[in-house]
Amino acid sequence: MANPDSYKPSAGEIPVEPGVYRFWDEREQVIYVGKAKSLRSRLSSYFQSPAALTAKTLTMVTTACRVDWTVVSNEREALQLEYQWIKEFAPRFNIKYRDDKSYPYLAVTLGERFPRPTVMRGNRKPGTRYFGPFAQAWAIRETVDILLRVFPVRSCAPGVFRQAERSGRPCLLAHIDRCSAPCVGRVTESEHRLIALRFCDFMAGGSQPIVDELTSKMNDAAQAQDYEGAARYRDDLGAVKKALEKSALVFSDKADADVFAMATGEVQSFISVFHIRQGRVRGQRSFAVERVEDLTESALLAAVVGQFYASGEMQVPPLILVPLALAQQADVEAVLAATRHASVEIRVPQRGQMKDFMETAQANALDAQRVGSLKRSVDLTARSSAMMELQEALGLPTVPYRIECIDISHTAGTNVVGSLVVFVDGLPAKDAYRSYGIRGEYGVGDPAAIQEVVARRFKSGVQDVVDMPDLLVVDGGPAQVAAAAAQIESLGLAVPVIGLAKRLEEVWRPGLPLPAILGRSSEALFLLQRLRDESHRSAIGLHRKRRSKAMLVSALDAVPGLGPVRRSALLAEFGSVRALQSASVEAIAAVRGISGNLAAVIKATLDVSPLEASMAEVTKKNVQN
């Protein structure tokens, strides 16, 4: 632990203006980000007598080894910069917004020639209209499946669409009246776009005109004694009503709003968020917030609301409902308005439907707290026990808060890859995972590959390495451990290294002739197994991708006269070798740069796959023998 006096700035150094400050630890990691109306007043409060500090603040200032700051013009700019830095550095002593799930949206790709509805996550793409968020991706697919009866918009992937265009044969959806088949010209581009726009209007809340139109057509068909037509309109009307039933109408004024509710505890708070679009519930999610800062409920909720939209993945609605007024609420509104490029109102509902729904959201938050507290009491105890047990069993200098694990994967020495996975506080930190294509710089074999991964992971030396692990684990025995330890030592680092061998799950340490055996029921062994299995899964996945790519390239490499430019053109057009295999000679010849003769050669070569060719060769040899 550091003595705060060792890095305490003098009062004259600290400006009195508003700003944002960062505390750093000895690993050059940002461990806390804060904002202040007056930097001098706020920072001075951290360097009081230890007796005057709370336990959490004392732990933070003794973990840090330096502090810096940035002056801004006003508190609003400080709030915005604080959100950005928390998002960038994920400091361990700031509130931890634990919600690692991305939100699925129903997206309609209006920027494409023939728009299609699909599930999308992450950052928004231009030319695409989004609806949601939804609670689950399957709910989107179910809704689309229902509505395709009424709005038969194209829903297939680009490769399937191009294949249908080339062959002149539509897919099954066209045969069951769930697609208007623009791929074969059953509708024109403008007619299909009109269907897509009507689909969007319905999803945007314009359902009543669709219901009225279908009802009118059904009645007209019945009066004209076109009972089959009336039955079709009746079924369409039923599909529309079924889609509407998927989301409950909670606000009669068709408001767009997000509703936040909170249940607070000593260690964690639980947030429940409902997404209301056009007055209907589109999605709901609950998540935990680690209370590592000493914040009031008002300040805590303000931080959560700001960070919730800071990633840019979640669209900011015009109205945000909260159970209590936020700290610096006007500034939070201004920051969110800048993100939305329109005004944003944060309101505590006082009466009517919004107040009633806030009570529903609050009940969900309390339920999430009940379930989460039960899980945490088991999970946190087990993780803490595992890390302390590892420290004791292996004689580590510190509790292994951050553990990294390396695994190597290959097939008979080909397509060699290395994966590095990271666990922080006993949980996977997937944004810190790394993958390496092995170049063979240290020779062949798993130990040489491990040496290469270690060298590339720590290539800059201890003074420049960010996020130094407390423990490095390799998948393997003495040879792999020795290779990793030798490379660590050559880099001048002091990272403990161990290996976990699969045969008896024994733990190998460098320089020791015998392994350590952890109890089969020990939490420490369970943590190492989870880490090893995750690294193995990651390595296998990476290896399969590289192997598949190599197999595809080699299949086309076998075609005489086919160079890299035309090979790339074929893959861009057909998407895969399998699709190319099933294409006709005429379709292949339609690709730019491919002559009729070359198309025939490609077809003849790909008709016999590399696997079939090798099996035929084996069969031939067996017959000869």
N, C-alpha and C positions, 0 to 999 in steps of 0.2 A: 504493500500500500504506500502511496505517495503522501508526503506531507504537503498540505495545501499551501503552506508558507513558502515552499520551494519554488512555486510558480506564480505566486500571488502578484498581480501587477500593482504598481503604486497608484494611489488615488488620482494623481495628476495625469497618469497615462490614459485613463479611461475617459472617454468623452461623455458629456452630459446629454447629448442628443439621443433620440430614439434609434434603436438598431436591433440586430440579431447577433447572438453570440453562440460559440461552439466550444464545448469541452472535449479534449482529445486525450486518449490514453497512451501508454507507452508503445503500443503497436501501431500508432498513427491512425487509429480508428476514432471517428466521431462518436462519442457516447451520449452526448446530450446537446440539443438545440433549444434555445429559448429566445424570446423576444422581450423587449423592455421599452417603456416610455422614456426612461433615462438609463442608459447603460451603466453609468457610474453608480447610481443608487442600487440597481439590481445586482450587479456583479459584486459590489462590496458586501452584500448580504450573504454571499456564499463563503466569505472568508472571516466569519465571526468565530467566536469560541465554539469548539465542538459541542459543548453543552447546550448551545442555543440553536443547533441545527436538528432537524428531524432525522430519524435513522436513515431514511432513503436518501436524503440530501447529503448526509455525512458519507454514506457509502459512495455516492457519485463523486464528490470532490476529492475523496482519498483514492479513488480509482483513476481519476484524471491526472495528467502530468503537465497540461498546459491549457490555456484558454485564449481564444482570439475573438474578434468581433468585427461587424460591418455596420457602418452608420448609414441610415436611410433618412428620407425626408419626413416621414410621419408614421404613425402607428399602423395605418392601413398597409403601407409598403412593408413594414416589419412583419405583419401577419402573413402577407403573401410570400415573402422570402422564407419565413419559418416553414410554411407548408411545403415549399419547394425543397428545402434542405432536409426536412424529415422524410420526404419521399425519396430523395437521392441517397441519404446516408443510413436510413433506418436505425437511428440511435437506440441503444439498448435501454437507456434510462428515460426516454420519452414514452408516452403511452403507446402501447403496441396494439395496433389495429389488426387483429388476426382474422382475415377473411381472404383466404388464398384462392377462392373460386372466382372464375370469370363469369360475367353475366351473359346469358344467351339472349340474343335479339332475333326477331323475325326481320330479315332484310330483303328488300325487293331491289334488284339490280337495274334500276331505271337507266343507268349509263350504258347498258348493253343494248345491242340491236334488238334482241328479243329478251326482254326482262324476265327474271325468274325469282320466285321466293326461295329463300334458303336460310339456314341458321348461321349466324355470325357472332363472333366474340371479339373482344379486344378493341383496338382503335378503329375509328370510323373511316370508311372509304368514300371519296367523292363520287357523286353520281349514284349513290345508293340511299334509299329511304328506309329508315329503321322504325320498328314498332316493338315496344317492350319497355323494360326488360321482363322476361318471363322467368318463372320459378325454375323450370327444367326445360332442357332442349326437347325432350319427348313431347312436352305440351305444345311446343311450336309445331312439330311435325304432325301431331294429331289434329291441330287446328287447320293446318294447310291441307291435310288429307280430306278433311270435311268440306272445306271451301272450294276445293278443285272441282267439285260437282257443279257449283254455281259459277265459279270463275275459272274456266279451264285454261289457266295460264301455263306456259311451259315451266316444268320444275326439274328437268334433267340437268346433269352436269355437262359442261362444254364438250367434253370428248364424246359423250353419248349423242349429243345433238349433232355434232359434225359427222359422226358415223351414219346417223339416220339420213342426213342430207346427202351423203355420198351414195348410200345404198338405195335411197328412194323409198325406204320402208320405215314407217313410224314405229314407236315402241308400244308396249302393252297399254300404257296409260291412254293413248289415243284410241285404242280399240274399245276401251271401257268408258269412253267419254269423260276422262279426267284430264285431257289435254286437247287443245285445239289444233295440234300438229302443224305449227308453222314451219317445221323442218321439211315438210313435203308440200308446202304451199296450200294447205287447206284453208288457211287464213292469211291475209297479207300482213306486212309488218305493221301498218297503221292499225289494222283491226286487232292484232294481238296486243299492241301497246294500249289500246282502249280497254281491253279486258284487264290488263295489269293495273291500269289506273283505277278502274272500278274496284279491283281487289284492294288497292291502297286506300281508297275512299272508305270502304267498309271497315278496314282495320283502324282507320283514323277516327272512327266513331260515327260515320255516316251510314249506319245500319238501317235506320227507319225507312229511307227512300227505297232501299233494296227490298225490305219486307213488304212495303206498300206495292211496289212494282210486281213482285212475284204473286202477291195476293190477287191483284187485279188481273194478271194474266191467267191465273188459275180459274178465277170466276168467269172470265170471258171464254176460256176454252170449255168450261162446263156448260155454259149457256149455248155454245155452238155445238154441243154434244160431241166435242172432241175429248173423250174421256181419257184416252191415253196421254194426250198432251196435258190435260188437267192433272193427271196423276204424276207426271214428271215435274210440273210446277209445284205440286203439293210436296213431293220429296225434296225438291230444292229448298222450299220454304222450311221444311223440317231440318235440313242441314244447316241453314242459316241460324235458326233458333237454337240448335244444338251448339253451334260455335259460340253464340252469345252466352249460353249457359256456362261456358267454361270459365268465365270471369264474372264475379258478382258485381252488380251496380251498387256502389256505396255512396256516391255523390250525385244527386239528381242534376246538378248544374254542369255535369260533364267536365269537371275540373281536372287539370293535370297537376299532380302533387306527389311528393314523397313524405311519408309519415314516419317520424322517428320516435321511438319510445325507449326508455332506459330503466333498468333495474340495477341498482348499485350495490356493491359489496366492498369488503375491505381490500381484497386482493384483485378482484376482477369486477368489471361492470359488463352487463349484457345489453346489447343494443338490438332492437327489432326494427326493421325497415320494411314498410309496405310501399310499393310503387303503384300509384293510381294514375291511369291514363284514360282520358275521356270518361271519367267518373267510375271506371271499372278497375278492379284489382288485377294488375298484370303480373305481379310477382311479389314475393316476400322472402326475406332472409334475416336470420339472426346470427350474431357473431359476438365474440368476447373481446373485451379491451383490457389489457393488462394495466393495472393501476400502479405504474412504477413512479409516477409523479405525484406530488402532493397538490392536487387540484380540487377546487370546489366542483360540485356537480355541474354548475353552469359553465365553468371553464372546460371541464372534461367533455361535455356534450358539444361545445363550440369546436374543440379540437377534432372530435370525431366527425362532425358534419363537414368541416373544412377538408380533412384528409380523405373523406369518402369520395369527394368529387375531384381531388387533386390529381388523381391518376389519369383523368381524361377519358376513361372508359365509360363512366356513367354520365349520361346526359343530365344537366342541371335543369330541373323543372322550374316553372315560374313561381310555384308555391311550395314551401317546405314547412310542414307542421311539426312542432316540437312540444314536449310536455312542460318546459319551463324556459324563460327568457335566457338567451345565450349571453355569455360574457362577450363584450365588444360586438354586439349583434349587428350594429350598423356597418362595422368594418367587414364582418363576415359576409353580409349581404353584398357589399361593394365588390369584394373579391370574387364571389360567385357570379355576380352580374357581369364582371369583366370576362369570365370564362364563358358564360352563356351568350354574351353580346346582346343582352336584353335585361330588363329589370328582374330582380328576384326578391320575393317577400318571404321572410321567416316569421311565422305567426304561432302564438299559443292559442289553440281553439277554445272558445269560451262557451259556446252553445251550439245546438243543432246537430246535424249529421256529422260534422267534423269532430265535435267533442265526443260524440258517441263512438266514432271510429277510433279516436285516440285511446279510449278505454279498452277497445279490442286489442289495439297494438300493445298497450301496456300489459295486458294479460299475457300476450305472447312473449314479451320480454321477461316477465316473471317466470314463465314456464321454462324459457331458455336458461335462465339463471339456475333454476332448480336442477335441470338436467346437466348443465355445464358444471355446476359445483360438484355433483356426484362424480362426473368423469374426471374432473381436475384432482379431486382428493385422491383418486387412485393413480392417475397418470403422472401427476407432478411428484408424488411420493416415490413412485417406481423409477422415474427418470433421475431424480436426485440421488436415490439409493444406488442406481447403476453407476453414475459418474463418480460418486464417492468410493464405491467398491472398486472401481477401476483404478482410481488413484492409489488406494491402499494396496491392492494386489500387485500392481506394477511398479510401485515406488515412484510415482510421478511427482514432480515438484508442485504442480497445481492440479486442481480439479479440471478434468478435460472438458471444458465448456464447448470448445470447437474441435471436432474430430473430422479428419479427412481420410478417405479410403480410396486406394488405387486398385484397379483390376485390369487385366489384359485379356483380350479375346482375339482369336484367329482361327483359321482352318488350315491345319498342316503348314503353318508358317506363312500363310498368305493373308492379305487384307488385314494386317495387324493393327489393332486399335487399342487405345488405353482410355479408361474412364476415371474421372475423379469426382466422387460425390462428397457432400459436406453435410454433417449433422451439427446443429447449433442448439445447445441446451437439450440434447437428446432427440431433436426433431429434424427431419430433412429440411435443408435450406436450398431448394431446387434452383433458385436464381444464381447460386454460387457453383453449380455443377459445371464441370469442364470436360471436354473430350479432345483426344489427341490422335491424329493419324501418325503411326510410328514410322519414322524415316530410316531407322537402322543406324543411327549415329554412334551407338555404343555396341554394335554387333547384333547377333541374332539370339533368340530365346527370350523367355519371360523375364529373367533378371536384367538383361540388357534393355528390354523395353521399359521396365520399371525405372531403371536409371534415367532413361530419356525423359519419361514423364516427370520425375522428380526434378530433373535439371530444368525443364521448361516451366514447371510450376513455380520454382523458386529462382528463376534465372537472374533476377536483379540483385540478389543478396539480401541479407536481413534488414538493412536500413531502408530498402525500398519495397519490401514485400508487404502488401496489404492483407489484412486478415490472416495473420500467422496462426496455424493450428496449434492446439495444446497437445495433440497426439496425431500421428500419422499411422494408418493401418494399411497393410498390403495383403492382398489375397494370396496366401502361399506360406511356405515354410522357411527354413534357414537360408536357402540360397536367395530367395526374393528379399527377405529381411536384410541380409548382409548387403545386397546391392543397393537398396534404398538408404540404409544407414551410411554406407560409404559415400554415396552421392551427397547426402545431407552434410556429412562432415567436411567434404571437399569444398562445399559452399560456405563453410564457416557458420553454420546454423546450429541451434541447440534444440531441435525438435525431436521428442521421443518417438521411436519407431517400433512397431510390433507387427507380427504377421499372424493371421488366423488361418490355420490349415484345416482343410475340410474333413480329413480322414477321421480324426478323433476330436476335432474342434479344439486343438491345443493352441496355446498362445506362445509364439516364439519371439524372443528378444535377442538383439544383436550381441554376439560375443559369449552367449551362454549355451552350454552343450545340451541342456535339457529344457523342455518347454514348461510353461506354467499351465496348470490345469484348473480351470474355473469350474465351480460346481454346476451340474447340469441345470439346476433350478435357479442359478444366480441371475440377478437382474443385469449384472455386468456382461455376462456371456450373451444374454438375450439382446442387449444393445449392440454388441459387436456383431452378432449374427444378422441383425436387421441392417446394419451398416454394410456388411459384406454382401448380403443378398441384394441390397439396393444397387451397390456398385456393379455386381454381376449382371443384374437386369439391364442397367444402363449400358454396360460394355457390349452385351449380347445384341441389344437393339441397334447400337451404332455399327457393330460388325455386320449385321444383316443388311443394313442400308448400303454399306460399302460393297458387300459381296454381290447384292442384287444389281447395283449399278455396274460393277465390273462384268457380271454375266450378261447384262443387256448390251453393253458396249462390245463385248467379245462376240456376241451373236451377230451384230452388224459388221464387225471387223471381218467376219468370214466371207462377206459378200465381195467378190472381186470387182474392182473399179469403183467402189463406193468410198469417197473421201470424207473427211470430218465435216465439211460444210454441208454436203448433201445428207449425211447421216443426221446432223442436227436438224435439218429441215424436215426430215421424215419424223423424227421424234417430236418435234414441235407440232406437226400436223396431226399425228395419230396418238400421241401421248404415251405410248408404250409399244414395246416389240410385240406383245401379245395382240394388241389391236392391229398392228401392221401385218402380223401373220394372217389374221382373218380377213384382211382387205383384199379386194380383187386387184388384178394387174392393172385394170383401167384406173381404179382409184389411186393406186400408187403412182401411175404415170401422170396423174393430174397434178402432182406436187411439182412445184417449180424446180427445174434443174434435173428432173428425172425423165429420161427418155423411155420409149416403149420397150426397147431391148433391155435396158438396165432394170426396168420394173419387172420384166419377166425373170431376169437373173435373181433379183431380190426375192421374188415370190418362190422360185425354185429352191433357193438356198435356205430360206426360213421355213419352208414346209417340213424340213427335217431339223428338229431342235437339236442343240448340242447334246442333251441327255439321251435322246433317241439314237443319235449317231454313235455315241460311246457305247450304248447298250448293244447296238447292232454289231459293233466291232468286237465286243466281248463274245457275243453269240457266235460270230464267224470263227473266232479263235477256238471256241469250245468244240464247234463242229469239226474243225480241222484236226484237233487233237483226238 
